[in-house]
Amino acid sequence: MLPSLGIEDIQRNIEFVESEVKYVGNKIKCHFFDQPTNGISYVRVKANLKNLPEEHRIFVPMFKKLLSQIGTKNYKYDTFNEKLMNSTNGLEVSIDKYAFTDDHTDIFNRNEQVLIQTGFLDRNIDGAFECLAEILATPNFDEHDNISDLIRMESVDIASNMGNKGLEYGRSYSNSGLKAHAKSFE
């Protein structure tokens, strides 16, 4: 018989993990969580978009899609991707979006953050942070052929999945009229 989990194996109480707060350069607040991860570390970087001008918000979804697939000022996209994959499990870029309060009538109330995540073996920490610093400090949006190809592939993917994701697209479109944080994704 194969080992299995039952409902009795799941603890009813939530276990809260303590974090150590440190400041990098006396400005950037960092939370460190010491956990048994078998020699694998994870980094999550959040950047608040609260003060991003409205005219730039339409580019946030494209930024999210492209950041993990472009190069930097120092490395072409294919070279950077190889360097990144040699030291990490890649970059995952997402957008955290939620309203500040429970006031559901205020559609302009929003909080959006770009969330960039990666994982790496502890022995690759130097290479991982070098890649992370490189993409955060010097992303290259000037490789027009690569970006054009990426946009073309994304549009084909969206068109191909229209039938499969119709409900998802409909929900996204209807939410865009209800909340400001959803509007920038339409």
FENCOR-V765976 format. One record per residue. PSI is psi in radians with two decimals (999 if undefined). Layout:
psi=PSI
psi=PSI
//
This chain:
psi=2.39
psi=2.52
psi=2.56
psi=2.86
psi=2.51
psi=2.98
psi=-0.53
psi=-0.27
psi=-0.19
psi=2.15
psi=2.48
psi=-0.47
psi=2.48
psi=2.30
psi=2.03
psi=2.36
psi=2.28
psi=2.55
psi=2.70
psi=2.21
psi=2.22
psi=2.77
psi=2.27
psi=2.13
psi=0.42
psi=0.22
psi=-0.66
psi=2.03
psi=2.22
psi=2.44
psi=2.21
psi=2.20
psi=1.98
psi=1.97
psi=2.65
psi=1.73
psi=0.33
psi=0.78
psi=0.30
psi=2.31
psi=2.66
psi=2.45
psi=2.35
psi=2.19
psi=2.23
psi=2.37
psi=2.09
psi=2.34
psi=0.24
psi=-0.72
psi=0.21
psi=2.21
psi=2.55
psi=-0.68
psi=-0.30
psi=-0.23
psi=-0.48
psi=-0.30
psi=-0.15
psi=-0.83
psi=-0.65
psi=-0.73
psi=-0.77
psi=-0.78
psi=-0.67
psi=-0.52
psi=-0.70
psi=-0.02
psi=0.11
psi=3.01
psi=-2.88
psi=3.10
psi=-0.44
psi=-0.31
psi=2.35
psi=2.75
psi=-0.71
psi=-0.67
psi=-0.76
psi=-0.73
psi=-0.72
psi=-0.77
psi=-0.76
psi=-0.82
psi=-0.35
psi=-0.30
psi=-0.19
psi=-3.13
psi=0.29
psi=3.13
psi=2.41
psi=2.13
psi=2.25
psi=2.99
psi=2.11
psi=2.16
psi=2.30
psi=2.83
psi=2.64
psi=-0.71
psi=-3.10
psi=0.12
psi=1.65
psi=-0.09
psi=-0.29
psi=1.68
psi=-0.20
psi=-0.05
psi=2.03
psi=2.80
psi=2.12
psi=2.45
psi=2.42
psi=2.29
psi=2.08
psi=2.17
psi=2.57
psi=2.81
psi=2.71
psi=2.73
psi=2.49
psi=-0.59
psi=-0.24
psi=0.31
psi=-0.73
psi=-0.83
psi=-0.67
psi=-0.82
psi=-0.50
psi=-0.78
psi=-0.74
psi=-0.80
psi=-0.68
psi=-0.84
psi=-0.55
psi=-0.61
psi=-0.55
psi=0.87
psi=2.51
psi=1.84
psi=0.31
psi=-0.03
psi=1.42
psi=-0.65
psi=-0.78
psi=-0.82
psi=-0.69
psi=-0.76
psi=-0.75
psi=-0.74
psi=-0.73
psi=-0.79
psi=-0.69
psi=-0.71
psi=-0.64
psi=-0.75
psi=-0.77
psi=-0.81
psi=-0.68
psi=-0.52
psi=0.16
psi=-0.77
psi=-0.70
psi=-0.52
psi=0.41
psi=-0.78
psi=-0.71
psi=-0.78
psi=-0.71
psi=-0.74
psi=-0.72
psi=-0.75
psi=-0.75
psi=-0.63
psi=-0.52
psi=-0.41
psi=-0.16
psi=-0.57
psi=2.42
psi=-0.63
psi=-0.31
psi=-0.38
psi=-0.66
psi=-0.15
psi=0.21
psi=999
//
